[in-house]
Amino acid sequence: MTKFTDLGLSPELLKAVEQAGYETPSPIQAQAIPLALAGHDILGLAQTGTGKTAAFGLPLIENLLAAGRRPAPKTVRALILAPTRELVNQIAESLRQYVKDTPLWVNLVVGGVSINRQIRMLSRGTDILVATPGRLIDLIERRAIDLGQTRHLVLDEADQMLDLGFIHALRRIAPLLGTPRQTMLFSATMPRQMNELAAAYLSNPKRIQVSTPGKAADKVRQSLHFSPQSEKTGLLKDYLDTSPDGLALVFARTKHGAEKLKKHLENAGYDAVSIHGNKSQGQRERAIRAFKSGQARILVATDVAARGIDIPDVSHVYNYDLPEVPENYVHRIGRTARAGKEGKAIAFVSATEIGYLRQIQKLMNLEISVAGGERPVEEKPAPRGGGRRHGGGFGSKKRRGNRGRRHQSAA
């Protein structure tokens, strides 16, 4: 069995790994860390919850320590881009654990908080910067940051960035980075555009694939329940009442729908919080803290949360609305059955979501078992203009024209 001591990490990082509670490296870590330490570009494909942050974070820190220099004012030595505020926070939290006994400095920048404070923070220089693309571009436009000395780039959850339209931001950011550089791209799924992204930004990458793209974690027990849209709220409460002690993550398709559902659950006596693009950064962080501590047993979220929540104790994921993008279903249910635990994922499917269900089952190459309800006659979803009550926060192809500013505020 591979051990962390076999991977070429320094004593300082091995100590950090032990303090973080890691015992043996996951498959993605065991394969990626030696290759990244050797300086190779990496294309890593793995399910959510398999330890990708350590897979790129540990060798990144090791290489920066080996270089043995401090960043000049406003410069960044390594840049990590992630699609959502929640994921940026999660990555930065993990990296700060790893570097606490080193001289390296980790900063993060996201939208929804004071940009002036971020400008002051960046003025000292940064070893590792974790950022959402939109806020990073804001800082570039204000000349608050210099990426010319950046020699390491990590794109985490790159497929989600593609779906959210951040490819345009990446095209603006990449030419500003220093060369030569090491680039690592990590993703849970492999849509067609990912090959194009890899060809554009990676040089002779080493490909690591530890699971079939589109495959859910092995310990997630999936089921579905057919239900008219109007009866889903009552159905959700029935399910919640059967597991009153579990942590339940409920996914809605729109910001308005998520907030409406959260308020309904609150009024019905449930301890519920919500996160979505209309929430401030402070509100989102407080909601996640309440959920993580168990103070709130239910978190209602849009897909903004699908990549950024790493809470091992989530016992149930409810797809109150099915996502329009089938890969997002995989990411959603990947929020349970983490850290070796088991979990349940239940999807509520209305007549207008049969097509979404078909796409999800095709992607995953399985037929999800039916737990209840009668399969309805398929109906076409309402047009986007009239589909607000069902519909989409991120990812709508018809709304991608002016993505840059929208995603700066949303991410």
C-alpha positions in Angstrom: 0.0 0.0 0.0 1.3 3.5 -0.9 2.1 5.8 2.0 2.6 9.6 2.0 6.2 8.9 3.0 6.6 7.2 -0.4 5.6 10.2 -2.5 8.7 12.5 -2.1 7.2 15.0 0.3 9.4 16.9 2.8 9.3 16.4 6.6 7.4 19.7 7.0 4.6 18.6 4.7 4.5 15.0 6.0 3.9 16.6 9.4 1.1 18.7 8.0 -0.4 15.7 6.4 -0.4 13.8 9.7 -1.9 16.8 11.5 -4.6 17.0 8.9 -5.6 13.4 9.8 -4.6 11.8 6.5 -3.4 8.2 6.9 -2.9 6.9 3.4 -3.1 8.8 0.1 -6.2 8.5 -2.1 -5.6 7.1 -5.6 -5.6 10.6 -7.2 -3.1 11.8 -4.6 -0.8 8.7 -5.0 -0.7 9.2 -8.7 -0.7 13.0 -9.0 1.8 14.1 -6.3 5.0 12.4 -7.7 4.2 13.7 -11.2 3.5 17.2 -10.0 6.6 17.2 -7.9 8.6 16.3 -11.1 7.1 19.4 -12.7 4.7 17.8 -15.2 1.5 19.4 -16.3 -1.4 17.3 -14.9 -4.9 16.5 -16.3 -6.6 14.8 -13.3 -10.1 13.2 -13.5 -11.6 12.0 -10.2 -14.9 12.0 -8.4 -15.7 14.7 -5.9 -14.6 14.0 -2.4 -11.5 12.0 -3.4 -8.8 14.4 -2.2 -8.0 16.5 -5.2 -7.0 19.6 -3.1 -4.2 17.7 -1.5 -3.3 16.1 -4.9 -2.4 19.5 -6.3 -1.8 21.5 -3.1 0.9 19.4 -1.5 3.2 19.2 -4.5 2.5 22.9 -5.3 3.7 23.9 -1.8 6.7 21.6 -2.0 7.8 23.2 -5.3 7.4 26.7 -4.0 9.4 25.9 -0.9 12.2 24.3 -3.1 12.3 27.5 -5.1 13.2 29.4 -1.9 12.2 32.9 -2.7 9.7 35.5 -1.5 7.1 37.2 -3.7 7.6 40.8 -4.6 4.9 43.3 -3.8 1.6 42.7 -5.8 3.0 39.5 -7.4 1.7 36.0 -7.1 3.8 32.9 -7.3 1.0 30.3 -7.8 -2.6 30.9 -8.8 -5.5 28.5 -8.2 -8.8 29.3 -10.0 -12.1 27.8 -8.8 -15.7 28.5 -9.9 -17.4 29.4 -6.7 -16.7 31.3 -3.4 -17.5 28.2 -1.4 -14.9 26.1 -3.2 -12.3 28.9 -3.0 -12.8 29.1 0.8 -12.6 25.3 1.1 -9.3 25.2 -0.9 -7.7 28.1 1.0 -8.7 26.5 4.3 -7.0 23.2 3.4 -3.9 24.9 2.0 -3.5 27.0 5.1 -3.4 23.8 7.1 -0.6 22.5 4.9 1.6 25.7 5.1 1.2 26.6 8.8 4.7 25.5 9.6 6.3 27.0 6.5 6.9 30.7 5.5 4.4 30.5 2.6 1.4 32.8 2.6 -2.0 31.8 1.2 -4.5 34.5 0.2 -8.0 34.2 -1.3 -10.1 36.7 -3.4 -13.8 36.3 -4.1 -16.7 38.6 -5.0 -19.2 39.8 -2.4 -16.6 41.3 0.0 -14.6 44.5 0.1 -12.2 44.7 -2.9 -10.2 47.5 -1.1 -9.3 45.1 1.7 -8.2 42.6 -0.9 -6.1 45.2 -2.7 -4.3 46.0 0.6 -3.8 42.3 1.3 -2.3 41.6 -2.2 0.1 44.6 -2.0 2.5 42.6 0.2 2.8 39.8 -2.4 1.3 36.3 -2.3 2.8 32.8 -2.5 -0.5 31.1 -3.3 -3.6 32.9 -4.4 -7.0 31.1 -4.6 -9.5 33.1 -6.6 -12.8 33.2 -8.5 -12.1 34.4 -12.0 -14.5 37.3 -11.9 -13.0 39.0 -8.8 -9.5 38.3 -10.1 -10.2 40.2 -13.3 -11.6 43.1 -11.2 -8.3 43.3 -9.4 -6.3 43.0 -12.6 -8.2 45.9 -14.1 -7.4 48.0 -11.0 -3.7 47.1 -11.4 -3.8 45.7 -7.9 -2.0 42.4 -8.9 0.8 41.4 -11.2 0.7 37.8 -12.6 3.9 38.1 -14.6 5.8 36.1 -11.9 3.2 33.4 -11.6 4.8 30.0 -12.5 2.1 27.7 -11.3 -1.6 27.6 -12.4 -4.2 25.2 -11.1 -7.7 25.0 -12.6 -10.0 23.2 -10.1 -13.4 21.9 -11.1 -12.6 23.1 -14.6 -15.8 21.5 -16.0 -17.9 23.7 -13.8 -15.9 26.8 -14.9 -16.7 25.8 -18.5 -20.4 25.5 -17.7 -20.5 28.8 -15.9 -18.9 30.6 -18.8 -15.6 31.4 -17.1 -13.7 30.3 -20.2 -13.8 33.9 -21.4 -12.2 35.1 -18.1 -9.5 32.4 -18.4 -8.7 33.6 -21.9 -8.0 37.1 -20.3 -6.0 35.8 -17.4 -3.8 33.1 -19.0 -1.7 35.5 -21.2 -0.8 37.5 -18.2 0.9 34.6 -16.4 4.6 34.0 -16.4 6.3 31.4 -18.5 7.5 28.7 -18.4 4.9 27.5 -15.9 3.3 24.3 -14.6 -0.4 23.9 -15.2 -2.6 21.4 -13.4 -6.3 20.9 -14.4 -8.6 18.9 -12.2 -12.2 17.9 -12.9 -14.8 15.4 -11.9 -16.3 15.0 -15.4 -14.9 15.2 -18.9 -17.2 17.1 -21.3 -16.0 17.5 -24.9 -14.8 21.1 -24.3 -12.4 19.8 -21.6 -10.1 18.3 -24.2 -10.0 21.7 -26.0 -9.2 23.4 -22.7 -6.4 21.0 -21.9 -4.9 21.4 -25.4 -4.9 25.2 -25.1 -3.4 25.5 -21.6 -1.5 22.3 -20.8 1.9 21.2 -22.3 2.3 17.4 -22.7 0.2 16.7 -19.6 0.2 13.5 -17.7 -3.4 12.2 -17.6 -4.6 10.7 -14.4 -8.1 9.1 -14.2 -9.1 7.3 -11.1 -12.8 6.9 -11.9 -15.1 6.9 -14.9 -16.2 10.5 -15.7 -19.9 10.8 -14.7 -19.7 8.0 -12.1 -21.0 8.7 -8.7 -19.2 7.7 -5.5 -19.7 4.0 -4.8 -21.4 4.5 -1.4 -24.1 6.8 -2.6 -27.4 5.0 -2.6 -29.5 6.7 -5.3 -33.3 6.6 -5.8 -36.0 8.8 -7.4 -39.5 9.6 -6.6 -41.9 10.8 -9.3 -44.0 13.7 -8.2 -45.9 16.7 -9.6 -44.0 19.9 -9.1 -46.8 21.3 -6.9 -46.4 18.3 -4.4 -42.7 18.3 -4.1 -42.5 20.4 -0.9 -44.8 18.1 1.0 -42.9 15.1 -0.3 -39.6 16.7 0.9 -41.0 17.2 4.3 -42.1 13.6 4.5 -38.6 12.4 3.6 -37.0 14.9 6.1 -39.3 13.6 8.9 -38.0 10.0 8.3 -34.4 11.1 9.1 -34.7 14.0 11.6 -31.1 13.6 12.8 -29.3 13.6 9.5 -27.8 16.6 7.6 -29.8 17.2 4.4 -28.6 19.2 1.4 -31.5 20.2 -0.8 -30.9 21.4 -4.4 -33.2 23.8 -6.1 -32.7 25.0 -9.7 -33.2 28.8 -9.1 -32.1 31.3 -6.5 -35.8 32.4 -6.1 -36.9 28.8 -5.7 -34.2 28.0 -3.2 -35.1 31.0 -1.0 -38.8 30.3 -1.2 -38.3 26.7 -0.2 -36.0 27.6 2.7 -38.6 30.1 4.1 -41.4 27.5 3.7 -39.3 24.9 5.7 -38.5 27.5 8.3 -42.2 28.4 8.7 -43.0 24.7 9.1 -40.6 24.4 12.0 -37.5 23.0 10.3 -34.0 24.4 11.0 -33.1 25.4 7.5 -30.6 27.8 5.9 -29.9 28.6 2.2 -27.1 29.7 -0.1 -27.4 31.0 -3.6 -26.1 33.8 -5.8 -28.3 36.4 -4.2 -26.8 35.9 -0.8 -23.8 38.0 0.3 -20.5 36.3 1.1 -21.1 36.8 4.8 -24.6 35.3 4.6 -23.3 32.3 2.7 -20.4 31.7 5.1 -22.8 31.9 8.1 -25.2 29.5 6.5 -22.5 26.9 5.8 -21.1 27.3 9.4 -24.6 26.6 10.8 -25.0 23.6 8.6 -21.6 22.2 9.3 -22.0 22.5 13.0 -25.5 20.9 13.0 -27.2 24.0 14.2 -29.2 23.9 10.9 -30.0 20.4 9.7 -31.1 21.5 6.2 -29.2 23.5 3.7 -31.2 24.6 0.6 -28.9 25.5 -2.3 -28.5 26.1 -6.0 -25.6 24.6 -8.0 -23.4 27.3 -6.6 -22.9 25.0 -3.7 -22.4 21.7 -5.5 -18.6 22.1 -5.7 -17.7 24.0 -2.6 -19.2 22.0 0.3 -16.9 19.5 1.9 -18.9 18.3 4.9 -18.3 14.6 5.7 -21.6 14.2 7.7 -24.1 15.1 4.9 -26.3 12.1 5.1 -28.9 13.0 2.4 -28.9 14.9 -0.8 -32.3 15.8 -2.2 -32.6 16.9 -5.8 -35.8 18.9 -5.3 -35.3 20.0 -8.9 -33.3 18.0 -11.4 -30.4 20.0 -13.0 -30.6 20.9 -16.6 -26.9 19.9 -17.0 -26.6 16.2 -16.3 -23.0 16.5 -15.0 -24.3 18.7 -12.2 -26.3 15.8 -10.8 -23.1 13.9 -10.3 -21.6 16.9 -8.4 -24.7 17.4 -6.3 -24.9 13.8 -5.1 -21.1 13.8 -4.5 -21.8 16.0 -1.5 -22.8 12.9 0.5 -20.9 9.6 1.0 -17.7 11.6 1.6 -14.6 10.5 3.6 -15.6 6.8 3.3 -19.1 7.3 4.7 -22.4 6.2 3.2 -25.1 8.5 2.0 -28.4 8.7 0.2 -29.4 10.8 -2.9 -33.1 11.1 -3.7 -34.3 12.9 -6.8 -37.9 14.3 -7.2 -38.9 14.1 -10.8 -41.9 15.9 -12.4 -43.3 15.5 -15.8 -41.2 18.3 -17.3 -38.0 16.7 -15.9 -38.2 13.3 -17.5 -35.9 14.5 -20.2 -33.3 15.7 -17.7 -33.6 12.3 -15.9 -33.0 10.5 -19.2 -29.8 12.5 -19.8 -28.5 11.9 -16.3 -29.1 8.1 -16.5 -27.3 8.1 -19.9 -24.3 9.9 -18.5 -24.1 7.6 -15.5 -24.9 4.5 -17.5 -27.4 3.3 -15.0 -31.1 3.3 -14.2 -31.8 4.9 -10.9 -34.2 2.9 -8.8 -37.8 4.2 -8.3 -38.7 4.7 -4.6 -42.2 6.0 -5.2 -44.8 7.8 -7.3 -46.1 6.9 -10.8 -44.1 7.8 -13.8 -45.9 10.7 -15.5 -46.3 11.4 -19.2 -43.4 13.5 -20.3 -43.9 17.2 -20.8 -41.6 19.7 -22.3 -40.2 22.3 -19.9 -41.6 25.8 -20.0 -39.6 28.3 -22.2 -36.9 30.1 -20.3 -38.9 33.3 -20.0 -41.9 31.5 -18.4 -39.9 28.9 -16.5 -38.7 30.9 -13.6 -40.6 28.9 -11.1 -38.7 25.8 -12.0 -35.6 27.2 -13.2 -32.0 27.8 -13.5 -29.5 29.7 -11.7 -26.3 28.9 -13.6 -25.6 27.2 -16.8 -28.4 28.3 -19.1 -27.1 28.4 -22.7 -29.6 31.1 -23.6 -28.3 33.5 -21.0 -24.6 33.3 -21.6 -24.2 36.4 -23.7 -23.1 38.8 -20.9 -21.5 36.3 -18.6 -18.5 38.1 -17.3 -20.2 40.6 -14.9 -23.0 38.2 -13.9 -20.5 35.6 -12.7 -18.3 38.1 -10.9 -21.3 38.8 -8.7 -22.5 35.3 -8.5 -19.3 33.6 -7.8 
